[in-house]
Amino acid sequence: MAMKSKYSGPITVDSEDDDYTTSSSSSTTGYVSDTTTFATTIFDYKYENGRRYHSYREGAYWAPNDIQQNDQLNLFHQIYTLVLQGELYDAPLTGNVKSILDVGTGTGIWAIEMSNKFPCARIVGNDLSPTQPSWVPLNVEFEVDDITQDWTHPSCSFDFIHARALAGSIPCWPIFLSRAYRTLSPGGWFESVETTLEQLSDDNSVPPESAVTEWYRLLSESGGNVGKTFDTTNMSTWMEEQGFVNVRQRVFKIPTAPWPAPPALKEIGRQNLANLLEGMEGFSLALFTRVLGWDTADIDALLARVRSELLDRKVHSYYRMFVVIGQKPENAAASEKTARNSVKFSNEPGPSS
């Protein structure tokens, strides 16, 4: 059953806002480390345009794995937990969860924090880059793996699989979801969290010649050119098609700056402004240079316009976050589909907020 929201209308704007800063109240330094116990060759990182990239399956993923980008990943984790009001997941998990897989774990921050909620569960995080801490809770382990290839884990080996911010990195979502389905235990849950490349507003404040819209369009184009779409808005349908049941989708508005009046959304916007400013170069460099053939001077010029627009207090923009959960049937042959496909925003503030 979808959770009831106290928000039911357009986001109200704080006309007296004075919080357009790029700092974050979170401290994430404890989660970022360049030392792990993985094989030495995995650390033969590749450097390009002043940024560091993974070496395992070189070029398979477009974002850097250096400290700057890892800080951005941890900022996004902070935003995600704010959106879910402090929670780490949306699936209706019970205390019986014994094994958890975090697909594309990044810095490992989600897996580490999940260990506090499920201290008796085995928690595995995998990624192309070994940038997770070496000192972790006893029930957490990290693996270097390519999630676009055949998964190494046996069938029915995890009770919960979590996948976040994988848009633009998966060549075939149905195949990816079929692997997740196979790897889940009967009755287990899969959760997807993805955001959209779109510049939206409720008050038509996005400029007609929006630099952010152009940036998003070019990112989307580059992903399409290499066969890795950034559009994951059909996730609930794809999950149903692979056999997941009890599929539920929640859609949230994510402000790109601290312009909203409601305090909770203002804080999300403040964190997200820092997230975007910190991450935009890393989001763009590899895709624009490798795929679109741009030079770095042209990228810098576009990103300067993007920064200016994000910092413009007259622009009250947001993008959407889709949180989709689905369950592998207790009887894996079950075919009942109970997805709710209608889009309903779960955090729209209204007069009662």
RATALIN-V224663 format. One record per residue. SS is DSSP state (~ for helix, > for strand, _ for the rest). OMEGA is omega in whole degrees, -180 to 180 (999 if undefined). D_CENTER is the distance of its C-alpha to the mean C-alpha in whole Angstrom. Layout:
# RATALIN-V224663
SS:OMEGA:D_CENTER + SS:OMEGA:D_CENTER
This chain:
# RATALIN-V224663
_:-180:23 + _:180:21 + _:180:21 + _:180:23 + _:176:22 + _:-178:24 + _:-176:23 + _:-178:25 + _:178:25 + _:178:24 + _:178:22 + _:-175:25 + >:174:26 + _:-175:27 + _:-179:30 + _:-175:31 + _:177:27 + _:-172:28 + _:179:24 + _:177:23 + _:-177:22 + _:-179:20 + _:-180:20 + _:179:18 + _:-178:20 + _:174:18 + _:-174:19 + _:-173:17 + ~:-179:19 + ~:-176:20 + ~:-174:17 + _:180:17 + _:178:20 + _:-179:22 + _:175:24 + _:-178:23 + _:180:26 + _:-178:25 + _:-175:27 + ~:-177:28 + ~:179:28 + ~:-178:24 + ~:176:24 + _:-172:26 + _:178:23 + >:-178:24 + >:-175:24 + >:180:24 + _:176:24 + _:-180:24 + >:-177:21 + >:-177:20 + >:-179:19 + _:177:19 + _:178:22 + _:-173:21 + _:-176:21 + _:177:21 + _:-178:20 + _:-179:18 + _:-168:14 + _:-175:14 + _:175:13 + _:175:15 + _:-178:15 + _:-175:18 + ~:180:18 + ~:-179:17 + ~:177:13 + ~:174:13 + ~:178:14 + ~:179:11 + ~:179:8 + ~:173:11 + ~:179:11 + ~:176:7 + ~:178:8 + ~:179:11 + ~:-179:10 + ~:-179:8 + ~:175:11 + ~:180:13 + ~:180:12 + _:175:13 + _:175:16 + _:-179:16 + _:179:15 + _:-177:12 + _:-179:12 + _:-178:14 + _:-179:16 + _:-178:20 + _:176:20 + _:179:24 + _:-179:25 + _:180:26 + _:-177:23 + _:-177:24 + >:-175:21 + >:176:18 + >:175:15 + >:-173:12 + >:-176:11 + _:-168:10 + _:-179:10 + _:-180:10 + _:180:12 + _:-174:13 + ~:-180:13 + ~:-179:11 + ~:-179:14 + ~:180:16 + ~:176:16 + ~:-180:16 + ~:177:20 + ~:-180:21 + ~:-179:21 + _:-174:22 + _:-180:24 + _:-179:26 + _:171:23 + >:-176:22 + >:-177:19 + >:173:18 + >:178:15 + >:-177:15 + >:174:14 + _:-176:16 + _:178:16 + _:-176:18 + _:-180:17 + _:180:17 + _:176:20 + _:178:23 + _:-177:24 + _:176:22 + _:-174:23 + _:-177:26 + _:-180:24 + >:175:20 + >:-179:21 + >:-178:19 + >:169:19 + >:-176:19 + _:176:18 + _:-174:17 + _:176:15 + _:176:17 + _:177:20 + _:-179:22 + _:-175:20 + _:-176:23 + _:-179:23 + _:175:25 + _:173:25 + _:-174:25 + _:180:24 + >:178:21 + >:-179:21 + >:176:17 + >:-175:14 + >:180:11 + >:-174:8 + >:174:4 + _:178:3 + _:180:6 + _:-179:8 + _:-178:11 + _:-177:11 + _:-178:13 + _:180:17 + _:-177:17 + ~:177:15 + ~:177:18 + ~:178:19 + ~:-178:16 + ~:177:16 + ~:177:20 + ~:177:19 + ~:179:17 + ~:-179:20 + ~:-173:23 + ~:178:21 + >:170:21 + >:174:24 + >:-177:26 + >:-180:24 + >:-175:21 + >:172:18 + >:179:15 + >:178:11 + >:176:9 + >:-179:6 + >:178:5 + >:-176:6 + _:172:10 + _:-179:12 + _:180:15 + _:-175:17 + >:172:18 + >:178:21 + _:-177:23 + _:178:26 + _:-178:26 + _:176:26 + _:-178:24 + _:178:26 + _:178:28 + _:-174:27 + _:176:24 + ~:179:22 + ~:177:19 + ~:178:19 + ~:179:21 + ~:179:18 + ~:-179:16 + ~:-179:18 + ~:175:19 + ~:179:16 + ~:179:16 + ~:-179:19 + ~:176:18 + ~:179:16 + ~:-178:19 + ~:179:21 + _:176:20 + _:179:19 + _:-172:15 + _:171:14 + _:-178:11 + _:-180:13 + _:-176:11 + _:176:13 + _:-174:16 + ~:-177:14 + ~:178:16 + ~:178:19 + ~:-179:18 + ~:177:18 + ~:-178:21 + ~:178:22 + _:175:22 + _:178:23 + _:177:21 + >:-179:23 + >:-179:22 + >:179:19 + >:-180:18 + >:172:15 + >:-178:14 + >:-177:13 + >:170:13 + >:-179:14 + >:-180:12 + >:-179:15 + _:180:15 + _:-176:18 + _:-179:20 + _:-178:22 + >:176:22 + _:-180:25 + _:-175:23 + ~:-178:23 + ~:179:19 + ~:176:18 + ~:-180:20 + ~:175:18 + ~:179:15 + ~:179:16 + ~:179:17 + ~:-177:14 + ~:175:12 + ~:177:15 + ~:179:15 + ~:-178:12 + ~:180:13 + ~:179:16 + ~:-170:15 + ~:-168:13 + ~:179:14 + ~:179:17 + ~:177:15 + ~:-165:13 + ~:-166:16 + ~:-175:19 + ~:-178:19 + ~:-176:18 + ~:-178:20 + ~:-176:23 + ~:-171:23 + ~:-175:22 + _:177:24 + _:180:26 + _:168:26 + _:-172:27 + ~:179:26 + ~:179:28 + ~:176:27 + ~:180:23 + ~:-179:24 + ~:178:26 + ~:-177:24 + ~:175:21 + ~:177:24 + ~:178:24 + ~:179:21 + ~:-179:21 + ~:-179:24 + ~:180:23 + ~:-178:20 + _:180:23 + _:-176:25 + _:180:26 + _:-180:27 + _:-177:24 + _:-170:22 + >:175:19 + >:167:15 + >:-176:13 + >:172:11 + >:178:9 + >:174:10 + >:-175:10 + >:177:12 + >:177:14 + >:-174:17 + >:169:20 + _:-175:22 + _:174:26 + _:169:28 + _:-171:30 + _:179:28 + _:-178:31 + _:-176:30 + _:-178:29 + _:178:29 + _:-178:26 + _:-177:25 + _:170:22 + >:-172:22 + _:-178:20 + _:-179:21 + _:178:19 + _:180:19 + >:-175:18 + _:-178:17 + _:177:18 + _:180:20 + _:178:23 + _:-177:26 + _:-177:30 + _:-177:30 + _:999:27
